[in-house]
Amino acid sequence: MNCTPHSVLALALATAAAAQSPITPGNLIVSRVGTGAAALTNAATARFLDEYTPAGVLVQTIALPTALAGANRRLTDSGTATSNGFVTQSADGRYLIAAGYDAAPGAASVTGSAAATVNRVIARIGLDGVVDTSTALADAYTTNNFRSACSLDGNQFWTSGTGTAPTPGARYVAALGATTSTQLSTTVTNLRCIEIVNGQLYCSAASGAFQGVSAVGAGLPTTGGQTVALLPGFPTASGPSSYDFFFADANTLYVADDRTTAAGGIQKWSLSGGTWTLAYTLSPASGVGCRGLSGAVDNGVVTLYATTTATLAQVVRVVDAGAGSTFTTLVTAAANTAIRDVQFVRTPNTVVASGTACANSNGTPTVGTTGLPVTGNGSFGFTGGNLGGGSFVIFVVSGLPPFGVGVPIPGAPACAQLFVAPDALLSALADANGAAVQPVPIPAAQALVGTQLAAQVAAFDLSLYPAFDVPVGTSGALQIVVGN
């Protein structure tokens, strides 16, 4: 092969087909309650996810279930619970996550129901449009508000809300389809929004000494006894009314505040010297606060999308150019409906294994990645493990998705198969522990966002070379989707 690995990878990325899905990355998902047919009350109300373009043009509506169907439960919400109805996107980008109640439309005072009889439901909505509401909790947020849920990969969840002890606060749900959960902390139990950012679990609150955004434990906790720690610099005295939040980067945090005073709107916080400081507040209009919040960063420019507290709530957009930045209204709620949240849909950063691997003397070779999400002007690395100390490793790279069936390698063990058509062969030597890393640069081209790349590890035993020059082990294939 005459091409260099860099040029081959650039070609592979540039020519790979963009991922296709019914929900388009780059669009907005707006969480809505109400059909418009009747005035909203505290009864269970139909819930919808409306997809809009960034310009506010309606693309489609996804109705969440209002009737039982197999393992899927209903997911409705109170028509008047303004602190409910938030939507997040899983950390890997493949799913939208919503929270609600397993109650038929019209069920009275749904937030005041007992969780044992009206289960608290987590919806997982794939970007392919498939809705799964099989996760229904009987031990969470009883007689009160189930507000928000988030996920790493659509298979486990972290939730927030309030309720009678021991059901409130931040909770962990171990699996899709689960019926029970684990209370993570009793430090503060009246929580609003919850989100995973760069491998850390965060929540918002306006309760007691927790007036802003806090970290929940270290990383992504799964057991009780965790500490909820307010980020240094956020206020500890009542006054703020913090809801959704968006980290533009490690040092810039935006927080929605629903106060209908000059302090309400979107607060910009900056981290310096280990302390967060309020820089300024972006206000959509006099006396109008914000609850839902999402955003995107493109070449250092931050665009924010928020939902307002106006009588007929709106979805607004603002490009942060300083304290005087101007808002644009994108969507206004229709009569007898309420807009609860907005989520900018990121391009998925997915790594999906496929195929059957062939073991070597150290066990089945594995292939993974470091440095995800993949970004323009950056790089990540393929990693291999269980390779045998000092073995010669080939990272097989393709700009096409992995084949569903492996291709046999003549002369190699029957289990040794390649699952991709090689566009590039990147080589490395495994260290004494049988691990190898191959850095991979990513061309700085926005057009590459959403393209697919496949990779696999093939291991060769140098002590057998050249008499046996075919792989002694291969991993399954991985599919990587380049994200923003």
N, C-alpha and C positions, 0 to 999 in steps of 0.2 A: 504494500500500500504506500503510495507516494505522498499522500496528504499528511500534514502534521496533525497531531491530535487536536490542536486548537482549531485549525481550519475545518477539520472534519466535524467537530462538535458544533461549530457555528453553522455549518451547512445543515447538519441534522436538525438543529433547533429551528432554523429558518424555514425548512421545508416540511416539518411535521405539521399535521393537521391540527387545528385548534379544537379543543374539547367542545362538544356539543351538549347542550342541556336545555330543558324547558325553562329554567330560571337562568337568566343571563347575567353572568358576572359583570359588574359595572352598573347594574340597575339598582333600584331601591325596592325594598320590601317594606310595606306599610302595614302595621298591625291595626285592624279595625274591629270594633264590636258594633253590632246592630245591622239590620237589613234596611232600615229606613221606613219600614211599614208602621212602626209603633214607637211611642216615646220610650226612652231608656229608663229602666228601673233597676233595683238591686237584685232582680231575678236573673237567673241564668239566661244568657243572650248568645246568639250565634256569633262566631268569631271568624274573621277572614284575614287572609294575607293578600294584599293587593300589590302587584308588581308594577312599578313605574320606571320610565326612563329617567335619567338625571334631569331632564327638562320638565318632568311632571306629566308625561304622556302615559296613560294607562295601557299596560301590556296585557295583563291577565289577572284573574282573581282565583285564588286557591281557597276553597271553603274547607274549614276544619270540620271534622265529623260532628253531627248532631244526633246520630243514632249509632247503636252498637253494630259492629260488623266483624264477626270472627273475633280475633284477639284485640282488634282495635276498639278503644273506648271513645266515648264522646269527649269533646273538648270545647266547653263553653266558658263564659266568664260573666261576671257582674257587669251590667250596663252602666253602673255609676261608680265603680271602684277605680278612681283615677290613678291609684298607685299600682294597678295590675296591668298585664297585657304586654310585657316586654318581649322582645325577640333578640336572640343572639345568633352568631354564626360559629360553628364548631371551630376549634383551633386549627384543624387541618383544612377547613374551608368547604368540606363536602356537604354539610348539613346546616339547616336553620333549626333553631331550638325554641320552642314556645311552651308556656305553662298555663294550665287552666284546670277545669273541674269536670268530673264525669257526671254531668247533670243534663237532663233534657231541658231544652229551651222553655222558660217559664217557671222553672223551679224557684221558689221564693227564697230570698236572702241567702244566696248560694255561698257567699264568703263566710257566713255564720254557721254553715253546716259542719257536721262531724266528719273527719276524713275517713273514718271507718265505714261510713255509709255513702258518702260522696267522695270518692277517691280523688286525690290530687294527681293530675295527668300531665305527663311530659310528652310533647309532640316532637318527633324528629322528621323534618321535611327535607328530603334529598334535593339536590339541585336538578335531579331528573324529574322532580315533581311528585315523587312517591311519599305519601304521608303515613307515618307509623305512630299510633297512639297507644301502643300496647303497654307502656310503662305507667302504672297506676298505683299510687302510694296510699296506703291505709294508715300510715303513721306520721304524716307530715302536715303541718299548718292547719291543725284542727280548729274549727270555729273562727278562722281568720284568713288573712290574705296570702295566697300563693302567687308570688310576683314575677319570679324570673328563674331561668335555668340556663346552664351552659354546659358545654361538652368538649372533650379533647378530640374525639374521633367518632362521635355518634353511638358509642357503645357503653359509655359510662357518663354520669352526669353529676353536676354540683348545682344546688338549688338555694333559693333565698325567699324569705317571707317572714311572717310572724304567726303566732298561734299560742295555744295554751301549752304549758310544759308537759312533757318534754319534746314537743313537736316543732318548735320554731327555729329560727336562725339559719345558719349555713349548714347544709346537709349534703351527704354523699350518697349516690345511688350507683351500685356496683355494676349493673348490667341493664341493657335494653330488655324491657319486659318485666323488670323487677316490680315487686309489690311492697318492699320495705326499704328503709333508708337509715343512714347513720347520722346522728347529730354531731357536728364537728366541734362546736364550741358553745360555751354558755357566756362568753365574755360580753357579747351584745347579741340580742336575739330578735330585735326588730330591724330586719334588713330589707333593703329595697332591690337594687340591681346587683347581679353577680356576673363575673366575666373572667376568662383566662387570658392573660397577656404575657407572652414570652415565658410560658411555663410556670407562671405564678398566678394563684387564685386571688382575686380582689373582689371587694363588695363595697356598696355605698350604704350610708345610713344617715339619719338625722335624729338620733336617739341618745339621750344622756350626754356622755363625753365623746361620742362618735359622730362628728358633724362633717362628714365628707367621705373620702375614700380610704379604705383600710386593706391591708394584706391579711389573708386568712391562712394562718400557719406558714409553713415554708414549702414552696412548690405547689403541688397538687395533693393536699392531704386527703386521706381516706379513713382515718380513725378519729375517735373522740379525743377530747382534752387539748384541742388546738387553741392558740391564742389569736384573737383578732387584734391587730395592731394598727391604729390610725397612722396614716403617713405623716411623718414629721412636718409640722408647719400648718396642718389643717386645724381649724378651731375645735375647741373642746367645750365651748359654751353654746347653748341653744341659740338659734337665730337662722343659720343656713338651712336650706331644704334641698339637699343633694339627691339627685336621682341617677340617671344614666351617665356614663363617662367614656372617654375615648383617649387613649394614649397615642399621640402623634409620633412620639419617639420616647426614649428612656427618660428624657428630661423635660418633656412637654405633655401636660395632661389637661384635657378639657372636661368640665363637669357641668351638667345641666342642673339648674336651680329653678324651682317653680315658684319662687316668691313673686308676687305681683307688685314689686317695688323696684327701685333702681338697682337693687342687688340681684334681681332675678334675671335669668337668661342663660348664657353660656359663659362660664368662668374659665379663664386661661390661667393655669398654674405652671410655674417653672421651677425646676430643681437646681439648686446651687449649694455647694458645700454641705450636702446631705439634708437640706431643708427645702420644703416646697413653699413658694411664695405666690400669692395671688397677683398676677400681672395686670389684668383688667377684665371687665365683663362685657361681653357682646350682647346687646339687647335687641330683640326683634321689633319691639315697639314699647311705648310707654305703658307700664303696668302689665306687661306680658312676660311671663316666665317660660321656662322650657322643662320638659321631663325626659322625653326620648332623645337620644343623641347617638350619632354615628359619624364616620368621617373617612377621608382618604387623603393620602399624601402623594403628590406627584412632583418629582424634582424639587422637593422642599416646600412646595405650596400646599397649604392645608385647606381642604374644603370640608365644611361641616354641614351635616343635615340634622335637623332637630324637629321635634314636635312641640307645639306651643300650648299654653293654657288659655288661649282665646276661647270665647263662648262657643264658637264652632272651630275646634282645634285645627291647626294647620301644620303642614310639613313645609319647613323653610330651609333655605340654603344660604350659606355665607362663606365667602373666601376670606380667611383671616389675613387682613392687610393692616391690622392694628385696631385700636379701640373704637375707631369710627367706622368700621366695616359695615357695608350695607347688606341687608337681608333681601332675599327674593322668595316670594311665596310660590310654592310648587303645587300644593294640593290643599284644598279646604274641605273639611268634613261636611257631608250632606246632612240635612235635617234628620234627626232621630238616629244618628250614628255618632261614634266617637273614635277619633284617631288616638291610639295609645303609644305607638313607638314607630321608629323608622330604622332600618338597617341597610347600610350600603353593602352590597354583596361583593365580597372579595373573590378573586380567582382562587380556586382550591390549590393548596400546597399539599398534594397527596403523594404518598408512597405506598403502593399496593403490590403485595407479593403475589406471584402466580407460578404455576408449574411445580414439578416434583424434583427435589434435589437429590444428588448422588453424594454420599458421604465419602470422606477420605479417612486416613488413620486417626485424625483428630476429631472426627465427627462430621456432621453435615456442614459444609461451608455456608456461611451467611453473607449477605450483602446488605448494606444499609447506606445511609447518607448522613453527613454532618453539615451544619450550617444552614439548614432549612429554616425559614422559607428562602427560596432562591430569588435573588434580586438582580436587577440590572446593575452594571458596574461592580459586580461582586463575584463571589465564587462559592462553591461548596465542594464537598469531597465525597467520592465513593469510598466506603469502608468495607473491608472483608474480615471475617473471623473464622475460627476453627479450621485454619488452613495448613497447619503443619509448619513448625519452625523452619524458616529459610526457604520455604517453597516458592516457586515462581508463580505469580498471580497475573491473570489476564482479566481486566475489566472489559467485558464486551458491551459496547454502547451502540444504540440504534435510535434513529429518529422516528421509528415506528412503534406502535404499541406491541407488547409481547404477544407472541403467538399463543393460542390456547393450548396447543400440544407441542411438546418439545421436539426438536429435530435431532435424531440420533447422530452420534459422532462415530464414524467408521474406525474400528480398532480400539475404541474405549469401552469401559464397562457398559453394560446395557442401560444402566440407570443414568449414565452421563449424557445429558442432552442439552442442547442450546435452545433457548426460548425466544431469541431475537435474531434478526438478520443483522450481522455486524456491519456498522458503518465506520466504527473505529475500534481499535484494540489498544487499550491503555494498560501498560504493564508496570508491575511493582514486585518487590520481594517482601514476603511476610517476615515479620520480626521473630524473635525467639519464642514469643507467645502465640504465634500463628495469626497475627493481625497485620493488616495492610491498609494504607490510606492513599488515595489518588486524588489530589486537588484537581478541580475542573473549573476553568474560568467561564463566566457567562457573558456573552456579548451584551453591550449596553443598548438594547433595542426594545422599545415598548411593544413592538409588533410580535415579539416572542412570547408575551404573556398568554398563557393558556395552551401553549404547545406541549406536546408529549415527548418524553424521552424514556427509553427503556435501558436497563442495565442488568448485567449478570456477572458473577464471579466464576471463573474456571481456574482450578488449581493444578499445577504440574509439579511432580516430584523430580527435582534436579538430579537426585542420586540414580534415577532410572534412565536419565536422558543420555545419549540419543536413542538407546534401544527401545524405550517406550516413550514416545513423544506426543501422546494424547492425554487429555485431562484425567487425573486420578479422582477428581471430585468437581462437581458443579453445584452452584446454588440455584434456587429458584430465581425467577426474574422479578425485577421491580419496575413499576411504572411511576415516573415522576412527572408532575404537571408544573410547569414553570409559572410562578405567581408574580404578583406585583412586588 
